[in-house]
Amino acid sequence: MARVVWHVPVTVTGRTTVLRLFRLRDGRRCAVGFSSAGALAALLGPGQAHTELGEPALRALTEPLGVDALVLDPKLVAPPVTGPVDRPATAHAQLQRR
């Protein structure tokens, strides 16, 4: 079985590489992957840094952040969210409410 690899946008600062997250139209955060480096460059520009990850690795990186939506080969950049975004309560915020 062939290994499927996604080209995932990242931000590189010095020796640090960070996964770039995006937002869905409803404001929820999501991870984005592209089936080719060309598809990534076509949407995000040729200078966009990226890394290659399989879906299990991408899910493992985003799950602790509360991100469960993955989008493959997006074609549309949504307008900004105009209303409040429902965010899951963090453990810190839950402790302060007690």
Secondary structure, DSSP 8 states (H G I E B T S, - for coil): -----EEEEEEEETTEEEE-EEE-TTS-EEEEEBSSHHHHHHHH-TT--EEEE-HHHHHHHHGGGT--EEEES---------S-------HHHHHHH-
